[in-house]
Amino acid sequence: MTAVATRVWSVNSMPRQVALTIHPFRDDALVAAANFVSGMSERGIVCLAGPEDRQRMATQLPDIPLGDLDVEPVECELMVVFGGDGNILRAAEWALPRAVPVMGVNLGHVGFLAELESYEVPILIEHVASGDYLVEERMTIDTVVRESPGGDEIWSSFAVNEVSLEKLARERMLEVLVRIDGRALSRWATDGVLVSTPTGSTAYAFSAHGPVIWPELSALLLVPLSAHALFARPLVLSDRTVVTIEVLPAAEGGVVWCDGRRTTDVTPGMEIEVRLGQRPLRLARISEQPFVERLVRKFGLPVDGWRGAAERDVPRRDVSDAH
């Protein structure tokens, strides 16, 4: 899914409102957010926040009141997240159903979803004030838990990164039957199974040795976790694919997680259905940075590798020396 190179909000719209959410335990996130709110206020832009963030911000900026994010309907052009990717996933729970773009200011570790670092808040202020940012859409996945294969729905959620089925008991493996578009793929004894978006391919799926998928692709990634099977490789599937995972009677049950945030227990006989989400996550960017640059920077990849290092350390042999 490609970036939309247009302004998403007219700078002439009044009053302009921007939402924010702040990492609950980091003082540097609060300081960065206060600098942003101050800059927005100077430009006549109102900031909205939830009750806890408003209370914390009042200690930093007692003379700048924040609007209430929980009063519906909210007319808001952007949500700015001060924290790591986990905070962006939390913000997505509010922003996704309202189609509000999310922009992250990274104060975590890797921060793949974040656009800026905390020291770049002055740049952020100018871009938001002028409406100079792009919005790209990232696919999501919708998950439904059914009481039996094809049975009644008992739980549902969305995921930006991945949905994972994991075992409950450390000493027992899950027994699952995985189907692709209604046809059986494989039966696995496994620690779990996850289905990821391209966005999530650098998260849990990456740790489980899945491939990195460029985020502009629309595809599903199926990754078994420590499966006892002859064929248990990660699979890249079409975004039209429907993946179903049946928990077989030999298992003791498991737990389903969406983005590591929303969860429900499953028992033998239940089925987890995963498909392309109806709503994309809208991510705001201030520039069209190629994903490969983000990949190299966030993971600190040694671009030269060991061969490049060797070539630098060993002087090249002169062609004349060969005669």
PALUMGU-887145 format. One record per residue (C-alpha): x, y, z; residue number from 1. Coordinates in Angstrom, 3 decimals, always signed. Layout:
<sites>
<xx:X yy:Y zz:Z resi:NUM>
...
</sites>
This chain:
<sites>
<xx:+0.000 yy:+0.000 zz:+0.000 resi:1>
<xx:+1.592 yy:+3.234 zz:-1.104 resi:2>
<xx:+1.855 yy:+6.604 zz:+0.568 resi:3>
<xx:-0.673 yy:+9.277 zz:-0.317 resi:4>
<xx:+1.323 yy:+12.377 zz:-1.242 resi:5>
<xx:-1.342 yy:+14.890 zz:-0.301 resi:6>
<xx:-2.138 yy:+16.925 zz:+2.746 resi:7>
<xx:-4.759 yy:+15.229 zz:+4.861 resi:8>
<xx:-5.953 yy:+18.379 zz:+6.593 resi:9>
<xx:-6.395 yy:+21.894 zz:+5.335 resi:10>
<xx:-4.334 yy:+24.401 zz:+7.292 resi:11>
<xx:-7.264 yy:+26.787 zz:+6.862 resi:12>
<xx:-9.618 yy:+24.483 zz:+8.763 resi:13>
<xx:-10.556 yy:+25.947 zz:+12.128 resi:14>
<xx:-10.245 yy:+24.993 zz:+14.805 resi:15>
<xx:-7.506 yy:+22.486 zz:+14.124 resi:16>
<xx:-7.135 yy:+19.640 zz:+16.604 resi:17>
<xx:-4.365 yy:+17.119 zz:+17.135 resi:18>
<xx:-4.550 yy:+14.190 zz:+19.549 resi:19>
<xx:-1.630 yy:+12.888 zz:+21.559 resi:20>
<xx:-0.800 yy:+10.014 zz:+23.836 resi:21>
<xx:+2.244 yy:+9.724 zz:+26.102 resi:22>
<xx:+4.244 yy:+6.771 zz:+27.397 resi:23>
<xx:+2.876 yy:+6.302 zz:+30.921 resi:24>
<xx:+6.198 yy:+5.724 zz:+32.690 resi:25>
<xx:+8.817 yy:+7.819 zz:+30.919 resi:26>
<xx:+9.610 yy:+11.356 zz:+31.976 resi:27>
<xx:+11.381 yy:+12.103 zz:+28.695 resi:28>
<xx:+8.153 yy:+11.291 zz:+26.850 resi:29>
<xx:+6.315 yy:+13.817 zz:+29.017 resi:30>
<xx:+8.933 yy:+16.494 zz:+28.352 resi:31>
<xx:+8.836 yy:+15.889 zz:+24.580 resi:32>
<xx:+5.040 yy:+15.983 zz:+24.601 resi:33>
<xx:+5.042 yy:+19.252 zz:+26.576 resi:34>
<xx:+7.330 yy:+20.851 zz:+23.988 resi:35>
<xx:+4.984 yy:+19.701 zz:+21.242 resi:36>
<xx:+1.848 yy:+20.971 zz:+23.004 resi:37>
<xx:+3.509 yy:+24.335 zz:+23.618 resi:38>
<xx:+4.415 yy:+24.619 zz:+19.923 resi:39>
<xx:+0.908 yy:+23.684 zz:+18.835 resi:40>
<xx:-0.655 yy:+26.181 zz:+21.226 resi:41>
<xx:+1.527 yy:+28.998 zz:+19.875 resi:42>
<xx:+0.147 yy:+28.213 zz:+16.415 resi:43>
<xx:-3.483 yy:+28.082 zz:+17.501 resi:44>
<xx:-3.804 yy:+24.302 zz:+17.285 resi:45>
<xx:-5.671 yy:+22.517 zz:+20.083 resi:46>
<xx:-4.240 yy:+19.290 zz:+21.518 resi:47>
<xx:-6.502 yy:+16.515 zz:+22.796 resi:48>
<xx:-5.586 yy:+13.789 zz:+25.279 resi:49>
<xx:-7.077 yy:+11.176 zz:+27.565 resi:50>
<xx:-7.663 yy:+11.893 zz:+31.266 resi:51>
<xx:-4.354 yy:+10.494 zz:+32.550 resi:52>
<xx:-2.279 yy:+12.343 zz:+29.950 resi:53>
<xx:-4.189 yy:+15.584 zz:+30.611 resi:54>
<xx:-3.463 yy:+15.270 zz:+34.310 resi:55>
<xx:+0.239 yy:+14.661 zz:+33.717 resi:56>
<xx:+0.479 yy:+17.479 zz:+31.198 resi:57>
<xx:-1.110 yy:+19.898 zz:+33.673 resi:58>
<xx:+2.004 yy:+19.530 zz:+35.827 resi:59>
<xx:+4.165 yy:+20.634 zz:+32.898 resi:60>
<xx:+1.936 yy:+23.247 zz:+31.253 resi:61>
<xx:-0.673 yy:+24.448 zz:+33.764 resi:62>
<xx:-1.658 yy:+27.398 zz:+31.542 resi:63>
<xx:-2.425 yy:+25.329 zz:+28.418 resi:64>
<xx:-5.586 yy:+23.240 zz:+28.801 resi:65>
<xx:-5.936 yy:+20.112 zz:+26.687 resi:66>
<xx:-9.168 yy:+18.977 zz:+25.075 resi:67>
<xx:-10.839 yy:+15.703 zz:+26.030 resi:68>
<xx:-10.053 yy:+12.850 zz:+23.672 resi:69>
<xx:-12.953 yy:+10.783 zz:+25.011 resi:70>
<xx:-15.730 yy:+13.197 zz:+24.033 resi:71>
<xx:-17.350 yy:+11.919 zz:+20.836 resi:72>
<xx:-17.449 yy:+12.754 zz:+18.037 resi:73>
<xx:-13.781 yy:+13.731 zz:+17.858 resi:74>
<xx:-12.737 yy:+15.783 zz:+14.832 resi:75>
<xx:-9.001 yy:+15.325 zz:+14.786 resi:76>
<xx:-6.468 yy:+15.426 zz:+11.969 resi:77>
<xx:-3.666 yy:+13.432 zz:+13.566 resi:78>
<xx:-2.625 yy:+11.437 zz:+16.635 resi:79>
<xx:+0.961 yy:+11.910 zz:+17.797 resi:80>
<xx:+2.381 yy:+9.143 zz:+19.981 resi:81>
<xx:+5.280 yy:+9.830 zz:+22.348 resi:82>
<xx:+6.724 yy:+6.403 zz:+23.082 resi:83>
<xx:+7.823 yy:+3.207 zz:+21.353 resi:84>
<xx:+6.050 yy:+0.873 zz:+18.969 resi:85>
<xx:+4.034 yy:-0.573 zz:+21.846 resi:86>
<xx:+2.498 yy:+2.836 zz:+22.451 resi:87>
<xx:+1.693 yy:+3.167 zz:+18.756 resi:88>
<xx:-0.115 yy:-0.177 zz:+18.877 resi:89>
<xx:-2.067 yy:+1.081 zz:+21.886 resi:90>
<xx:-2.932 yy:+4.312 zz:+20.068 resi:91>
<xx:-4.118 yy:+2.274 zz:+17.073 resi:92>
<xx:-6.992 yy:+0.953 zz:+19.181 resi:93>
<xx:-8.386 yy:+4.502 zz:+19.236 resi:94>
<xx:-7.191 yy:+5.738 zz:+15.832 resi:95>
<xx:-7.987 yy:+2.767 zz:+13.595 resi:96>
<xx:-11.808 yy:+2.827 zz:+13.815 resi:97>
<xx:-11.786 yy:+6.628 zz:+13.370 resi:98>
<xx:-9.379 yy:+6.561 zz:+10.390 resi:99>
<xx:-7.112 yy:+9.079 zz:+12.161 resi:100>
<xx:-3.464 yy:+8.952 zz:+11.011 resi:101>
<xx:-0.866 yy:+8.094 zz:+13.660 resi:102>
<xx:+2.634 yy:+9.563 zz:+13.867 resi:103>
<xx:+5.150 yy:+8.156 zz:+16.330 resi:104>
<xx:+7.931 yy:+9.949 zz:+18.185 resi:105>
<xx:+10.277 yy:+7.173 zz:+19.268 resi:106>
<xx:+11.415 yy:+6.940 zz:+22.876 resi:107>
<xx:+11.672 yy:+3.170 zz:+22.918 resi:108>
<xx:+14.331 yy:+0.859 zz:+21.537 resi:109>
<xx:+13.928 yy:-0.024 zz:+17.853 resi:110>
<xx:+10.781 yy:+1.934 zz:+17.009 resi:111>
<xx:+10.048 yy:+0.585 zz:+13.515 resi:112>
<xx:+6.665 yy:+2.291 zz:+13.349 resi:113>
<xx:+7.886 yy:+5.621 zz:+14.669 resi:114>
<xx:+8.724 yy:+8.430 zz:+12.276 resi:115>
<xx:+10.875 yy:+10.714 zz:+14.448 resi:116>
<xx:+13.196 yy:+10.655 zz:+17.440 resi:117>
<xx:+12.499 yy:+12.810 zz:+20.508 resi:118>
<xx:+15.128 yy:+15.427 zz:+19.605 resi:119>
<xx:+13.212 yy:+16.093 zz:+16.360 resi:120>
<xx:+10.125 yy:+17.563 zz:+18.067 resi:121>
<xx:+10.825 yy:+21.073 zz:+16.644 resi:122>
<xx:+10.764 yy:+19.569 zz:+13.142 resi:123>
<xx:+7.535 yy:+17.756 zz:+13.991 resi:124>
<xx:+5.900 yy:+20.990 zz:+15.167 resi:125>
<xx:+6.645 yy:+22.759 zz:+11.890 resi:126>
<xx:+5.427 yy:+19.897 zz:+9.718 resi:127>
<xx:+2.192 yy:+19.438 zz:+11.652 resi:128>
<xx:+1.499 yy:+23.180 zz:+11.749 resi:129>
<xx:+1.924 yy:+23.477 zz:+7.982 resi:130>
<xx:+0.082 yy:+20.226 zz:+7.226 resi:131>
<xx:+3.230 yy:+19.031 zz:+5.472 resi:132>
<xx:+3.124 yy:+15.284 zz:+5.966 resi:133>
<xx:+2.142 yy:+12.198 zz:+4.025 resi:134>
<xx:-0.086 yy:+9.330 zz:+5.035 resi:135>
<xx:+0.564 yy:+5.725 zz:+4.094 resi:136>
<xx:-1.817 yy:+2.858 zz:+4.734 resi:137>
<xx:-0.670 yy:-0.370 zz:+6.368 resi:138>
<xx:-2.782 yy:-3.480 zz:+6.093 resi:139>
<xx:-4.189 yy:-5.032 zz:+9.259 resi:140>
<xx:-5.652 yy:-8.432 zz:+9.997 resi:141>
<xx:-9.011 yy:-9.347 zz:+11.496 resi:142>
<xx:-9.253 yy:-12.337 zz:+13.819 resi:143>
<xx:-12.333 yy:-14.300 zz:+14.837 resi:144>
<xx:-12.415 yy:-17.117 zz:+17.385 resi:145>
<xx:-15.199 yy:-19.643 zz:+16.817 resi:146>
<xx:-16.504 yy:-22.276 zz:+19.209 resi:147>
<xx:-15.953 yy:-24.932 zz:+16.509 resi:148>
<xx:-14.832 yy:-24.997 zz:+12.852 resi:149>
<xx:-17.374 yy:-22.859 zz:+11.015 resi:150>
<xx:-19.296 yy:-22.357 zz:+14.260 resi:151>
<xx:-20.510 yy:-19.296 zz:+16.119 resi:152>
<xx:-18.195 yy:-16.359 zz:+16.740 resi:153>
<xx:-17.224 yy:-15.947 zz:+20.399 resi:154>
<xx:-14.439 yy:-13.314 zz:+20.184 resi:155>
<xx:-12.920 yy:-10.994 zz:+17.600 resi:156>
<xx:-10.227 yy:-8.348 zz:+17.320 resi:157>
<xx:-7.843 yy:-6.703 zz:+14.873 resi:158>
<xx:-4.055 yy:-6.662 zz:+14.719 resi:159>
<xx:-1.525 yy:-4.299 zz:+13.195 resi:160>
<xx:+1.463 yy:-6.600 zz:+13.704 resi:161>
<xx:+0.291 yy:-10.150 zz:+14.274 resi:162>
<xx:-2.162 yy:-12.555 zz:+15.836 resi:163>
<xx:-0.562 yy:-15.438 zz:+17.697 resi:164>
<xx:-1.890 yy:-18.673 zz:+19.126 resi:165>
<xx:+0.339 yy:-19.843 zz:+21.962 resi:166>
<xx:+0.309 yy:-22.781 zz:+24.339 resi:167>
<xx:-0.821 yy:-22.335 zz:+27.929 resi:168>
<xx:+1.245 yy:-25.056 zz:+29.610 resi:169>
<xx:+5.030 yy:-24.964 zz:+29.306 resi:170>
<xx:+5.350 yy:-28.744 zz:+29.450 resi:171>
<xx:+2.716 yy:-29.465 zz:+26.770 resi:172>
<xx:+2.611 yy:-28.570 zz:+23.098 resi:173>
<xx:-0.378 yy:-27.433 zz:+21.149 resi:174>
<xx:-1.881 yy:-29.759 zz:+18.566 resi:175>
<xx:-3.273 yy:-27.727 zz:+15.690 resi:176>
<xx:-4.582 yy:-28.256 zz:+12.188 resi:177>
<xx:-3.882 yy:-25.335 zz:+9.860 resi:178>
<xx:-6.113 yy:-24.767 zz:+6.843 resi:179>
<xx:-5.572 yy:-22.366 zz:+3.953 resi:180>
<xx:-8.801 yy:-21.232 zz:+2.293 resi:181>
<xx:-10.600 yy:-24.204 zz:+3.785 resi:182>
<xx:-8.059 yy:-26.811 zz:+2.654 resi:183>
<xx:-5.825 yy:-28.605 zz:+5.128 resi:184>
<xx:-2.152 yy:-27.548 zz:+5.035 resi:185>
<xx:-0.554 yy:-29.392 zz:+7.941 resi:186>
<xx:-1.076 yy:-30.744 zz:+11.422 resi:187>
<xx:+1.509 yy:-29.510 zz:+13.868 resi:188>
<xx:+2.561 yy:-30.196 zz:+17.423 resi:189>
<xx:+3.903 yy:-26.754 zz:+18.214 resi:190>
<xx:+4.545 yy:-24.022 zz:+20.752 resi:191>
<xx:+2.223 yy:-21.844 zz:+18.718 resi:192>
<xx:+1.336 yy:-20.323 zz:+15.368 resi:193>
<xx:+1.349 yy:-16.699 zz:+14.333 resi:194>
<xx:-0.056 yy:-14.860 zz:+11.356 resi:195>
<xx:+1.624 yy:-11.542 zz:+10.660 resi:196>
<xx:+1.204 yy:-8.507 zz:+8.444 resi:197>
<xx:+4.190 yy:-7.103 zz:+6.524 resi:198>
<xx:+4.388 yy:-4.448 zz:+9.261 resi:199>
<xx:+4.672 yy:-7.213 zz:+11.858 resi:200>
<xx:+7.340 yy:-9.093 zz:+9.905 resi:201>
<xx:+10.005 yy:-7.085 zz:+11.781 resi:202>
<xx:+8.403 yy:-7.840 zz:+15.167 resi:203>
<xx:+7.452 yy:-11.237 zz:+16.681 resi:204>
<xx:+7.636 yy:-12.969 zz:+13.281 resi:205>
<xx:+11.217 yy:-11.750 zz:+12.820 resi:206>
<xx:+12.212 yy:-13.236 zz:+16.185 resi:207>
<xx:+10.622 yy:-16.521 zz:+15.039 resi:208>
<xx:+12.900 yy:-16.525 zz:+11.956 resi:209>
<xx:+10.286 yy:-15.354 zz:+9.489 resi:210>
<xx:+11.232 yy:-13.255 zz:+6.460 resi:211>
<xx:+11.115 yy:-9.460 zz:+6.376 resi:212>
<xx:+8.329 yy:-8.278 zz:+4.057 resi:213>
<xx:+8.330 yy:-4.757 zz:+2.629 resi:214>
<xx:+5.394 yy:-2.852 zz:+4.169 resi:215>
<xx:+4.013 yy:-1.645 zz:+0.840 resi:216>
<xx:+3.161 yy:-5.251 zz:+0.001 resi:217>
<xx:-0.200 yy:-6.640 zz:+1.000 resi:218>
<xx:+0.336 yy:-10.215 zz:+2.156 resi:219>
<xx:-0.044 yy:-12.532 zz:+5.134 resi:220>
<xx:+2.889 yy:-14.277 zz:+6.792 resi:221>
<xx:+2.250 yy:-17.647 zz:+8.476 resi:222>
<xx:+4.934 yy:-18.714 zz:+10.970 resi:223>
<xx:+4.845 yy:-21.920 zz:+13.075 resi:224>
<xx:+6.641 yy:-21.648 zz:+16.402 resi:225>
<xx:+9.017 yy:-24.556 zz:+17.147 resi:226>
<xx:+6.756 yy:-27.035 zz:+15.375 resi:227>
<xx:+7.510 yy:-30.775 zz:+15.433 resi:228>
<xx:+6.952 yy:-31.535 zz:+11.757 resi:229>
<xx:+8.835 yy:-32.327 zz:+8.570 resi:230>
<xx:+7.319 yy:-29.265 zz:+6.919 resi:231>
<xx:+7.077 yy:-26.260 zz:+9.195 resi:232>
<xx:+8.445 yy:-23.358 zz:+7.175 resi:233>
<xx:+7.197 yy:-19.773 zz:+7.229 resi:234>
<xx:+4.813 yy:-19.118 zz:+4.340 resi:235>
<xx:+4.022 yy:-15.855 zz:+2.567 resi:236>
<xx:+0.381 yy:-15.910 zz:+1.495 resi:237>
<xx:-1.897 yy:-13.791 zz:-0.634 resi:238>
<xx:-3.829 yy:-11.049 zz:+1.136 resi:239>
<xx:-6.989 yy:-12.795 zz:-0.094 resi:240>
<xx:-6.109 yy:-15.917 zz:+1.874 resi:241>
<xx:-8.152 yy:-17.011 zz:+4.878 resi:242>
<xx:-6.090 yy:-18.890 zz:+7.474 resi:243>
<xx:-7.857 yy:-21.083 zz:+10.021 resi:244>
<xx:-6.166 yy:-22.773 zz:+12.957 resi:245>
<xx:-8.108 yy:-25.528 zz:+14.724 resi:246>
<xx:-7.063 yy:-26.498 zz:+18.239 resi:247>
<xx:-7.247 yy:-30.300 zz:+18.269 resi:248>
<xx:-8.521 yy:-32.384 zz:+21.194 resi:249>
<xx:-5.036 yy:-33.694 zz:+22.030 resi:250>
<xx:-4.105 yy:-30.191 zz:+23.226 resi:251>
<xx:-4.902 yy:-28.593 zz:+26.569 resi:252>
<xx:-5.894 yy:-25.303 zz:+25.011 resi:253>
<xx:-4.055 yy:-22.108 zz:+24.368 resi:254>
<xx:-4.256 yy:-18.345 zz:+24.296 resi:255>
<xx:-4.781 yy:-15.971 zz:+21.374 resi:256>
<xx:-3.002 yy:-12.605 zz:+21.370 resi:257>
<xx:-3.516 yy:-9.700 zz:+18.994 resi:258>
<xx:-0.454 yy:-7.410 zz:+18.960 resi:259>
<xx:+0.368 yy:-8.716 zz:+22.444 resi:260>
<xx:-2.412 yy:-6.485 zz:+23.821 resi:261>
<xx:-5.834 yy:-8.097 zz:+23.368 resi:262>
<xx:-6.245 yy:-11.701 zz:+24.375 resi:263>
<xx:-8.632 yy:-14.598 zz:+24.901 resi:264>
<xx:-8.234 yy:-18.233 zz:+25.938 resi:265>
<xx:-9.144 yy:-21.033 zz:+23.550 resi:266>
<xx:-9.984 yy:-24.652 zz:+24.324 resi:267>
<xx:-9.739 yy:-27.835 zz:+22.233 resi:268>
<xx:-12.219 yy:-27.831 zz:+19.368 resi:269>
<xx:-12.147 yy:-24.059 zz:+18.848 resi:270>
<xx:-11.005 yy:-22.426 zz:+15.631 resi:271>
<xx:-9.120 yy:-19.174 zz:+14.997 resi:272>
<xx:-9.870 yy:-17.497 zz:+11.667 resi:273>
<xx:-7.508 yy:-14.849 zz:+10.295 resi:274>
<xx:-7.990 yy:-12.682 zz:+7.206 resi:275>
<xx:-7.181 yy:-9.266 zz:+5.735 resi:276>
<xx:-8.504 yy:-6.490 zz:+7.973 resi:277>
<xx:-11.333 yy:-4.260 zz:+6.826 resi:278>
<xx:-9.609 yy:-1.101 zz:+8.076 resi:279>
<xx:-5.971 yy:-0.169 zz:+7.395 resi:280>
<xx:-3.768 yy:+1.625 zz:+9.878 resi:281>
<xx:-2.929 yy:+5.107 zz:+8.593 resi:282>
<xx:+0.658 yy:+6.098 zz:+9.425 resi:283>
<xx:+1.757 yy:+9.709 zz:+9.003 resi:284>
<xx:+5.223 yy:+10.405 zz:+7.626 resi:285>
<xx:+7.105 yy:+13.648 zz:+7.098 resi:286>
<xx:+9.168 yy:+12.140 zz:+4.276 resi:287>
<xx:+9.121 yy:+9.183 zz:+1.895 resi:288>
<xx:+12.092 yy:+7.359 zz:+3.396 resi:289>
<xx:+12.788 yy:+4.053 zz:+1.596 resi:290>
<xx:+12.082 yy:+1.061 zz:+3.815 resi:291>
<xx:+15.572 yy:-0.333 zz:+3.227 resi:292>
<xx:+17.066 yy:+2.760 zz:+4.885 resi:293>
<xx:+14.754 yy:+2.312 zz:+7.875 resi:294>
<xx:+15.670 yy:-1.390 zz:+8.055 resi:295>
<xx:+19.408 yy:-0.690 zz:+8.043 resi:296>
<xx:+19.130 yy:+2.160 zz:+10.563 resi:297>
<xx:+16.764 yy:+0.500 zz:+13.037 resi:298>
<xx:+18.603 yy:-2.839 zz:+13.106 resi:299>
<xx:+22.061 yy:-1.241 zz:+12.875 resi:300>
<xx:+22.938 yy:-3.484 zz:+9.951 resi:301>
<xx:+26.631 yy:-3.562 zz:+8.971 resi:302>
<xx:+26.136 yy:-2.764 zz:+5.293 resi:303>
<xx:+29.717 yy:-3.681 zz:+4.355 resi:304>
<xx:+29.622 yy:-6.979 zz:+6.249 resi:305>
<xx:+32.760 yy:-8.967 zz:+6.942 resi:306>
<xx:+33.853 yy:-8.945 zz:+3.299 resi:307>
<xx:+33.724 yy:-5.161 zz:+3.139 resi:308>
<xx:+35.779 yy:-4.911 zz:+6.313 resi:309>
<xx:+38.411 yy:-7.262 zz:+4.885 resi:310>
<xx:+38.685 yy:-5.266 zz:+1.684 resi:311>
<xx:+39.306 yy:-2.087 zz:+3.667 resi:312>
<xx:+41.977 yy:-3.673 zz:+5.874 resi:313>
<xx:+43.981 yy:-5.490 zz:+3.135 resi:314>
<xx:+45.718 yy:-3.324 zz:+0.504 resi:315>
<xx:+44.812 yy:-4.113 zz:-3.087 resi:316>
<xx:+47.446 yy:-5.950 zz:-5.074 resi:317>
<xx:+48.919 yy:-3.997 zz:-7.965 resi:318>
<xx:+48.304 yy:-5.681 zz:-11.338 resi:319>
<xx:+51.988 yy:-5.245 zz:-12.196 resi:320>
<xx:+52.923 yy:-7.505 zz:-9.283 resi:321>
<xx:+51.491 yy:-10.499 zz:-11.139 resi:322>
<xx:+54.291 yy:-10.401 zz:-13.754 resi:323>
</sites>
